[in-house]
Amino acid sequence: MPEYTLNVNNKDYKIDVDAQMPLLWAIRDFVGLKGTKFGCGIAQCGACTVHLEGTPIRSCSFPVAAAAGKKITTIEGISENIDHAVQKAWIEMQVPQCGYCQSGQIMSAVALLKNKPHPTDADIDAAMQGNLCRCGTYQRIRSAIHRAAELV
């Protein structure tokens, strides 16, 4: 098997895996970061969202070979002390219910605010489309994104 170097949260990891292994499993099983979640396995729910070169991707269907040598950011890399504006807003607005989807939701929200610091409801809806929340906390998610925009 070939060796790949993954740069996850600014740290390099050398792993020997199949080229087509989903990035999600490399992050969880070889890098050891468990914040990125498996939801559906077909890139439809958003629980596995990470940033690749700053762009949100679904890691459950993205091959390791395509991520090698690129900057990958997971939920653990957003901040060291849970002090990113999105994380603060998520806590303040009490967004999570069960919490399973929240790392993917946060990763999508961080990318949105990086590209559009003061999003409208329509901007939020478009950016968060495809991030499913089985508990239905969509209104709290939208409110938290607006609050994070105020905190930035």
GROMACS elastic network, one bead per residue, 0.5 to 0.9 nm:
[ bonds ]
;  ai    aj funct       b0    kb
    1    16     6  0.59579   500
    1    17     6  0.59499   500
    1    18     6  0.60455   500
    1    19     6  0.81021   500
    2    15     6  0.83828   500
    2    16     6  0.57184   500
    2    17     6  0.65364   500
    2    18     6  0.70253   500
    2    19     6  0.73816   500
    3    14     6  0.65054   500
    3    15     6  0.54769   500
    3    17     6  0.67135   500
    3    18     6  0.87383   500
    3    19     6  0.89336   500
    4    13     6  0.80393   500
    4    14     6  0.55982   500
    4    15     6  0.53952   500
    4    16     6  0.63339   500
    4    17     6  0.75296   500
    4    19     6  0.83889   500
    4    64     6  0.76961   500
    4    65     6  0.70560   500
    4    67     6  0.89885   500
    4    68     6  0.58673   500
    4    69     6  0.79337   500
    5    12     6  0.62793   500
    5    13     6  0.54518   500
    5    15     6  0.64300   500
    5    16     6  0.89584   500
    5    67     6  0.88207   500
    5    68     6  0.55012   500
    5    69     6  0.59951   500
    5    70     6  0.88278   500
    6    11     6  0.80058   500
    6    12     6  0.55680   500
    6    13     6  0.51687   500
    6    14     6  0.64376   500
    6    15     6  0.77076   500
    6    26     6  0.89165   500
    6    27     6  0.88900   500
    6    31     6  0.88507   500
    6    64     6  0.81061   500
    6    67     6  0.69682   500
    6    68     6  0.50760   500
    6    69     6  0.58785   500
    6    70     6  0.70122   500
    6    71     6  0.76744   500
    6    72     6  0.75052   500
    7    10     6  0.56895   500
    7    11     6  0.52677   500
    7    13     6  0.63113   500
    7    14     6  0.88852   500
    7    67     6  0.87102   500
    7    68     6  0.74729   500
    7    69     6  0.64516   500
    7    70     6  0.63169   500
    7    71     6  0.53061   500
    7    72     6  0.58618   500
    7    73     6  0.83591   500
    8    11     6  0.53459   500
    8    12     6  0.63250   500
    8    13     6  0.73530   500
    8    27     6  0.80014   500
    8    31     6  0.81327   500
    8    70     6  0.86642   500
    8    71     6  0.64254   500
    8    73     6  0.57285   500
    8    74     6  0.72079   500
    8    77     6  0.79902   500
    9    12     6  0.83903   500
    9    71     6  0.74821   500
    9    72     6  0.61672   500
    9    74     6  0.66257   500
    9    76     6  0.75347   500
    9    78     6  0.82310   500
   10    71     6  0.71367   500
   10    72     6  0.77765   500
   10    73     6  0.78507   500
   10    77     6  0.81916   500
   12    69     6  0.89257   500
   13    30     6  0.84506   500
   13    31     6  0.68233   500
   14    31     6  0.89721   500
   15    26     6  0.80301   500
   15    30     6  0.69558   500
   15    31     6  0.84283   500
   16    19     6  0.89772   500
   17    20     6  0.83298   500
   17    21     6  0.68349   500
   17    26     6  0.80593   500
   17    64     6  0.81087   500
   18    21     6  0.54111   500
   18    63     6  0.89341   500
   18    64     6  0.78686   500
   18    65     6  0.82263   500
   19    22     6  0.85167   500
   19    63     6  0.64536   500
   19    64     6  0.57145   500
   19    66     6  0.81836   500
   20    23     6  0.85583   500
   20    62     6  0.80155   500
   20    64     6  0.61548   500
   20    65     6  0.66473   500
   20    66     6  0.86597   500
   21    24     6  0.83259   500
   21    25     6  0.70800   500
   21    26     6  0.72448   500
   21    60     6  0.89635   500
   21    61     6  0.85434   500
   21    62     6  0.80290   500
   21    63     6  0.54212   500
   21    64     6  0.57266   500
   21    65     6  0.80763   500
   22    25     6  0.57212   500
   22    26     6  0.68193   500
   22    27     6  0.89938   500
   22    59     6  0.63407   500
   22    60     6  0.52913   500
   22    61     6  0.54443   500
   22    62     6  0.52790   500
   22    64     6  0.58680   500
   23    26     6  0.50559   500
   23    27     6  0.61492   500
   23    28     6  0.86046   500
   23    58     6  0.87487   500
   23    59     6  0.50585   500
   23    60     6  0.62911   500
   23    61     6  0.73322   500
   23    62     6  0.56496   500
   23    63     6  0.54962   500
   23    65     6  0.85796   500
   23    66     6  0.88793   500
   23    67     6  0.73750   500
   24    27     6  0.52326   500
   24    28     6  0.61960   500
   24    29     6  0.83764   500
   24    36     6  0.71003   500
   24    37     6  0.77680   500
   24    38     6  0.74319   500
   24    48     6  0.66777   500
   24    49     6  0.88016   500
   24    50     6  0.87518   500
   24    58     6  0.82640   500
   24    60     6  0.50124   500
   24    61     6  0.78961   500
   24    62     6  0.78323   500
   24    63     6  0.87516   500
   24    64     6  0.86083   500
   25    28     6  0.50476   500
   25    29     6  0.54579   500
   25    30     6  0.73526   500
   25    31     6  0.88663   500
   25    38     6  0.87053   500
   25    59     6  0.83253   500
   25    60     6  0.74948   500
   26    29     6  0.54099   500
   26    30     6  0.50033   500
   26    31     6  0.63077   500
   26    32     6  0.82647   500
   26    64     6  0.72315   500
   27    30     6  0.59154   500
   27    32     6  0.62217   500
   27    33     6  0.58667   500
   27    34     6  0.76230   500
   27    36     6  0.78230   500
   27    59     6  0.88828   500
   27    74     6  0.85884   500
   28    31     6  0.59256   500
   28    34     6  0.51800   500
   28    35     6  0.80195   500
   28    36     6  0.72598   500
   28    37     6  0.84601   500
   29    32     6  0.53908   500
   29    33     6  0.76405   500
   29    34     6  0.82439   500
   30    33     6  0.83353   500
   31    34     6  0.89455   500
   33    36     6  0.72253   500
   33    74     6  0.82389   500
   33    76     6  0.75161   500
   34    37     6  0.69919   500
   34    76     6  0.87627   500
   35    48     6  0.88341   500
   35    74     6  0.74715   500
   35    75     6  0.60888   500
   35    76     6  0.66750   500
   35   103     6  0.65428   500
   36    47     6  0.69205   500
   36    48     6  0.52087   500
   36    49     6  0.69585   500
   36    50     6  0.73415   500
   36    59     6  0.85487   500
   36    74     6  0.67156   500
   36    75     6  0.66951   500
   36    76     6  0.85876   500
   36   103     6  0.63405   500
   36   104     6  0.71104   500
   37    46     6  0.88349   500
   37    47     6  0.53016   500
   37    49     6  0.81333   500
   37    60     6  0.88629   500
   37   100     6  0.73688   500
   37   101     6  0.74449   500
   37   103     6  0.75027   500
   37   104     6  0.77019   500
   38    41     6  0.66260   500
   38    46     6  0.88750   500
   38    47     6  0.61623   500
   38    48     6  0.56406   500
   38    59     6  0.88964   500
   38    60     6  0.69347   500
   39    42     6  0.85690   500
   39    43     6  0.85510   500
   39    44     6  0.85099   500
   39    45     6  0.63535   500
   39    46     6  0.74392   500
   39    47     6  0.54772   500
   39    48     6  0.68467   500
   39    60     6  0.84271   500
   39   100     6  0.86466   500
   39   101     6  0.80154   500
   40    43     6  0.67862   500
   40    44     6  0.66288   500
   40    45     6  0.61955   500
   40    46     6  0.84354   500
   40    47     6  0.80873   500
   40    48     6  0.88270   500
   40    60     6  0.81034   500
   41    44     6  0.77308   500
   41    45     6  0.84787   500
   41    48     6  0.86188   500
   41    59     6  0.89147   500
   41    60     6  0.53316   500
   41    61     6  0.67018   500
   42    45     6  0.79886   500
   42    58     6  0.86174   500
   42    60     6  0.67837   500
   42    61     6  0.62290   500
   43    46     6  0.64852   500
   43    47     6  0.86724   500
   43    48     6  0.79163   500
   43    49     6  0.88095   500
   43    57     6  0.86389   500
   43    58     6  0.54214   500
   43    59     6  0.76780   500
   43    60     6  0.62368   500
   43    61     6  0.60050   500
   43    62     6  0.87918   500
   43   130     6  0.85495   500
   44    47     6  0.87408   500
   44    58     6  0.82349   500
   44   130     6  0.60376   500
   44   131     6  0.76372   500
   44   132     6  0.81062   500
   45    48     6  0.79281   500
   45    58     6  0.87268   500
   45   101     6  0.83226   500
   45   104     6  0.88066   500
   45   130     6  0.56711   500
   45   131     6  0.51818   500
   45   132     6  0.50070   500
   45   133     6  0.81399   500
   46    49     6  0.53709   500
   46    57     6  0.84999   500
   46    58     6  0.63237   500
   46    59     6  0.89054   500
   46   101     6  0.73304   500
   46   103     6  0.89903   500
   46   104     6  0.55001   500
   46   105     6  0.71862   500
   46   108     6  0.84923   500
   46   128     6  0.89010   500
   46   129     6  0.89090   500
   46   130     6  0.60022   500
   46   132     6  0.64189   500
   47    58     6  0.79809   500
   47    60     6  0.89505   500
   47   100     6  0.73890   500
   47   102     6  0.72383   500
   47   103     6  0.66792   500
   47   105     6  0.72213   500
   47   131     6  0.69041   500
   47   132     6  0.76522   500
   47   133     6  0.88810   500
   48    57     6  0.81215   500
   48    58     6  0.55275   500
   48    59     6  0.54497   500
   48    60     6  0.60631   500
   48   101     6  0.83235   500
   48   103     6  0.78004   500
   48   104     6  0.57500   500
   49    56     6  0.61225   500
   49    57     6  0.54544   500
   49    59     6  0.59660   500
   49    60     6  0.82571   500
   49    74     6  0.79170   500
   49    75     6  0.87231   500
   49   103     6  0.74852   500
   49   105     6  0.77601   500
   49   106     6  0.88377   500
   49   107     6  0.63046   500
   49   108     6  0.71210   500
   49   131     6  0.86869   500
   50    54     6  0.87630   500
   50    55     6  0.79985   500
   50    56     6  0.55061   500
   50    57     6  0.56476   500
   50    58     6  0.66198   500
   50    59     6  0.64459   500
   50    72     6  0.70210   500
   50    73     6  0.58998   500
   50    74     6  0.50587   500
   50    75     6  0.71586   500
   50   103     6  0.86771   500
   50   104     6  0.70814   500
   50   107     6  0.62046   500
   50   108     6  0.81107   500
   51    54     6  0.50193   500
   51    57     6  0.59439   500
   51    58     6  0.86627   500
   51    59     6  0.88818   500
   51    71     6  0.79587   500
   51    72     6  0.55745   500
   51    74     6  0.65845   500
   51    75     6  0.89944   500
   51   107     6  0.71616   500
   51   108     6  0.84728   500
   51   111     6  0.79206   500
   52    55     6  0.52087   500
   52    56     6  0.63084   500
   52    57     6  0.65727   500
   52    67     6  0.73155   500
   52    70     6  0.67865   500
   52    71     6  0.57594   500
   52    73     6  0.65843   500
   53    56     6  0.84863   500
   53    70     6  0.63288   500
   53    71     6  0.50251   500
   53    72     6  0.62988   500
   53    73     6  0.79761   500
   54    71     6  0.77599   500
   54    72     6  0.77639   500
   54    73     6  0.76010   500
   54   111     6  0.70321   500
   54   114     6  0.89640   500
   55   108     6  0.87944   500
   55   111     6  0.66989   500
   56   107     6  0.69802   500
   56   108     6  0.61665   500
   56   111     6  0.66486   500
   57    60     6  0.89307   500
   57    61     6  0.88944   500
   57    62     6  0.76680   500
   57   108     6  0.88772   500
   58    61     6  0.61823   500
   58    62     6  0.65085   500
   58   104     6  0.88545   500
   59    63     6  0.77850   500
   59    64     6  0.89591   500
   60    63     6  0.82360   500
   62    65     6  0.86479   500
   62    66     6  0.71889   500
   62    67     6  0.76619   500
   63    66     6  0.55198   500
   63    67     6  0.67705   500
   64    67     6  0.51342   500
   64    68     6  0.61388   500
   65    68     6  0.53458   500
   65    69     6  0.88685   500
   66    69     6  0.84903   500
   66    70     6  0.84162   500
   67    70     6  0.55808   500
   67    71     6  0.79164   500
   67    72     6  0.76269   500
   68    71     6  0.84004   500
   72    77     6  0.89126   500
   73    76     6  0.77405   500
   73    77     6  0.55534   500
   73    78     6  0.71836   500
   73   107     6  0.88629   500
   74    77     6  0.52248   500
   74    78     6  0.68699   500
   74   103     6  0.84541   500
   74   107     6  0.76261   500
   75    78     6  0.54665   500
   75    79     6  0.80989   500
   75   103     6  0.58538   500
   75   104     6  0.78419   500
   75   106     6  0.76093   500
   75   107     6  0.65193   500
   76    79     6  0.67515   500
   76    80     6  0.72974   500
   76    82     6  0.89592   500
   77    80     6  0.69579   500
   78    82     6  0.78784   500
   78    83     6  0.87103   500
   78    84     6  0.67810   500
   78    87     6  0.87316   500
   78   107     6  0.81516   500
   78   110     6  0.84167   500
   79    82     6  0.55275   500
   79    83     6  0.61456   500
   79    84     6  0.58230   500
   79    87     6  0.87104   500
   80    83     6  0.73978   500
   80    84     6  0.87466   500
   81    84     6  0.80737   500
   82    85     6  0.87075   500
   82    87     6  0.59693   500
   82    88     6  0.70380   500
   83    86     6  0.81653   500
   83    87     6  0.62946   500
   83    88     6  0.59640   500
   84    87     6  0.52397   500
   84    88     6  0.61900   500
   84    89     6  0.86226   500
   84   110     6  0.88419   500
   84   148     6  0.86827   500
   84   152     6  0.86583   500
   85    88     6  0.50669   500
   85    89     6  0.60748   500
   85    90     6  0.85180   500
   85   110     6  0.86442   500
   85   147     6  0.83713   500
   85   148     6  0.50427   500
   85   149     6  0.76518   500
   85   150     6  0.85965   500
   85   151     6  0.57229   500
   85   152     6  0.59864   500
   86    89     6  0.50873   500
   86    90     6  0.60417   500
   86    91     6  0.86557   500
   86   106     6  0.67840   500
   86   109     6  0.71501   500
   86   110     6  0.64967   500
   86   113     6  0.87493   500
   86   144     6  0.72254   500
   86   145     6  0.66954   500
   86   147     6  0.80511   500
   86   149     6  0.80677   500
   86   151     6  0.83362   500
   86   152     6  0.86732   500
   87    90     6  0.50180   500
   87    91     6  0.63305   500
   87    92     6  0.86198   500
   87   106     6  0.72937   500
   87   144     6  0.89498   500
   87   148     6  0.80636   500
   88    91     6  0.52598   500
   88    92     6  0.61137   500
   88    93     6  0.85572   500
   88   144     6  0.87827   500
   88   148     6  0.73713   500
   88   151     6  0.85423   500
   89    93     6  0.58464   500
   89    94     6  0.81522   500
   89    95     6  0.84276   500
   89   143     6  0.85698   500
   89   144     6  0.50962   500
   89   145     6  0.71510   500
   89   146     6  0.85722   500
   89   147     6  0.58043   500
   89   148     6  0.52478   500
   89   149     6  0.89935   500
   89   151     6  0.79738   500
   90    93     6  0.53674   500
   90    94     6  0.58808   500
   90    95     6  0.52829   500
   90    96     6  0.75255   500
   90   106     6  0.82199   500
   90   140     6  0.83428   500
   90   141     6  0.74596   500
   90   143     6  0.89732   500
   90   144     6  0.55684   500
   90   145     6  0.80280   500
   90   147     6  0.86981   500
   90   148     6  0.81497   500
   91    95     6  0.66618   500
   91    96     6  0.81961   500
   91   144     6  0.85793   500
   92    95     6  0.79758   500
   92   144     6  0.78793   500
   92   147     6  0.88382   500
   93    96     6  0.88636   500
   93   140     6  0.65894   500
   93   141     6  0.82331   500
   93   143     6  0.73154   500
   93   144     6  0.58270   500
   93   147     6  0.82726   500
   94    97     6  0.80166   500
   94   140     6  0.74726   500
   94   144     6  0.85229   500
   95    99     6  0.83490   500
   95   102     6  0.84415   500
   95   137     6  0.65388   500
   95   138     6  0.85570   500
   95   139     6  0.87513   500
   95   140     6  0.52844   500
   95   141     6  0.59629   500
   95   143     6  0.87881   500
   95   144     6  0.72283   500
   96   100     6  0.82380   500
   96   101     6  0.84807   500
   96   102     6  0.66583   500
   96   135     6  0.85593   500
   96   137     6  0.71474   500
   96   140     6  0.84521   500
   96   141     6  0.85394   500
   97   100     6  0.84704   500
   97   135     6  0.64974   500
   97   136     6  0.86981   500
   97   137     6  0.73052   500
   98   101     6  0.81452   500
   98   102     6  0.87108   500
   98   134     6  0.85952   500
   98   135     6  0.69786   500
   99   102     6  0.52143   500
   99   103     6  0.80229   500
   99   133     6  0.87636   500
   99   135     6  0.87242   500
  100   103     6  0.74284   500
  100   104     6  0.87306   500
  100   133     6  0.82267   500
  100   134     6  0.88037   500
  101   104     6  0.56888   500
  101   105     6  0.62544   500
  101   106     6  0.87893   500
  101   131     6  0.76717   500
  101   132     6  0.70845   500
  101   133     6  0.60232   500
  101   134     6  0.80751   500
  102   106     6  0.59067   500
  102   107     6  0.84034   500
  102   133     6  0.81165   500
  103   106     6  0.51585   500
  103   107     6  0.61586   500
  103   108     6  0.86983   500
  104   107     6  0.50985   500
  104   108     6  0.62639   500
  104   109     6  0.85862   500
  104   131     6  0.70148   500
  105   108     6  0.52771   500
  105   109     6  0.61698   500
  105   110     6  0.86733   500
  105   128     6  0.72271   500
  105   131     6  0.61465   500
  105   132     6  0.82699   500
  105   133     6  0.85385   500
  105   141     6  0.80356   500
  106   110     6  0.60333   500
  106   111     6  0.86038   500
  106   141     6  0.89351   500
  107   110     6  0.52096   500
  107   111     6  0.63873   500
  107   112     6  0.87054   500
  108   111     6  0.52390   500
  108   112     6  0.62033   500
  108   113     6  0.87900   500
  108   127     6  0.69722   500
  108   128     6  0.63647   500
  108   131     6  0.80488   500
  109   113     6  0.62196   500
  109   114     6  0.85526   500
  109   124     6  0.80025   500
  109   127     6  0.75570   500
  109   128     6  0.71367   500
  109   141     6  0.88185   500
  109   145     6  0.66086   500
  110   113     6  0.53147   500
  110   114     6  0.61771   500
  110   115     6  0.87872   500
  110   145     6  0.86944   500
  111   114     6  0.50990   500
  111   115     6  0.63895   500
  111   116     6  0.84669   500
  111   127     6  0.86158   500
  112   115     6  0.53285   500
  112   116     6  0.57614   500
  112   117     6  0.75116   500
  112   119     6  0.78891   500
  112   123     6  0.82808   500
  112   124     6  0.75048   500
  112   127     6  0.63056   500
  112   128     6  0.83905   500
  112   145     6  0.89652   500
  113   118     6  0.70428   500
  113   119     6  0.72499   500
  113   145     6  0.79579   500
  113   148     6  0.82170   500
  113   149     6  0.68456   500
  113   152     6  0.88464   500
  114   117     6  0.60175   500
  116   119     6  0.56795   500
  116   123     6  0.83091   500
  117   149     6  0.59366   500
  117   150     6  0.88869   500
  117   152     6  0.79237   500
  118   146     6  0.74732   500
  118   149     6  0.57548   500
  118   150     6  0.80822   500
  119   122     6  0.77624   500
  119   123     6  0.53914   500
  119   124     6  0.62418   500
  119   145     6  0.83036   500
  119   146     6  0.73289   500
  119   149     6  0.77920   500
  120   123     6  0.50215   500
  120   124     6  0.62870   500
  120   125     6  0.86054   500
  120   146     6  0.82475   500
  121   124     6  0.50648   500
  121   125     6  0.60889   500
  121   126     6  0.85897   500
  121   142     6  0.72296   500
  121   146     6  0.85418   500
  122   125     6  0.50550   500
  122   126     6  0.61332   500
  122   127     6  0.85755   500
  123   126     6  0.52192   500
  123   127     6  0.61291   500
  123   128     6  0.84971   500
  124   127     6  0.51662   500
  124   128     6  0.59007   500
  124   129     6  0.82731   500
  124   142     6  0.67028   500
  124   145     6  0.76904   500
  124   146     6  0.88124   500
  125   128     6  0.52912   500
  125   129     6  0.58653   500
  125   142     6  0.79340   500
  126   129     6  0.52958   500
  126   130     6  0.88532   500
  127   130     6  0.83826   500
  127   131     6  0.88967   500
  128   131     6  0.55962   500
  128   132     6  0.85606   500
  129   132     6  0.78034   500
  132   135     6  0.89125   500
  132   136     6  0.81910   500
  132   138     6  0.87942   500
  133   136     6  0.52871   500
  133   137     6  0.65243   500
  133   138     6  0.72399   500
  134   137     6  0.81443   500
  135   138     6  0.86379   500
  136   139     6  0.80072   500
  136   140     6  0.89924   500
  137   140     6  0.53962   500
  137   141     6  0.61810   500
  137   142     6  0.87724   500
  138   142     6  0.61724   500
  138   143     6  0.85828   500
  139   142     6  0.51376   500
  139   143     6  0.61695   500
  139   144     6  0.85432   500
  140   144     6  0.59692   500
  140   145     6  0.85485   500
  141   144     6  0.50745   500
  141   145     6  0.62302   500
  141   146     6  0.87402   500
  142   145     6  0.51863   500
  142   146     6  0.64049   500
  142   147     6  0.86634   500
  143   146     6  0.51721   500
  143   147     6  0.61577   500
  143   148     6  0.86165   500
  144   148     6  0.59757   500
  144   149     6  0.85057   500
  145   149     6  0.62289   500
  145   150     6  0.87710   500
  146   149     6  0.51237   500
  146   150     6  0.66070   500
  146   151     6  0.89671   500
  147   150     6  0.51157   500
  147   151     6  0.64442   500
  147   152     6  0.89601   500
  148   152     6  0.62708   500
  149   152     6  0.54311   500
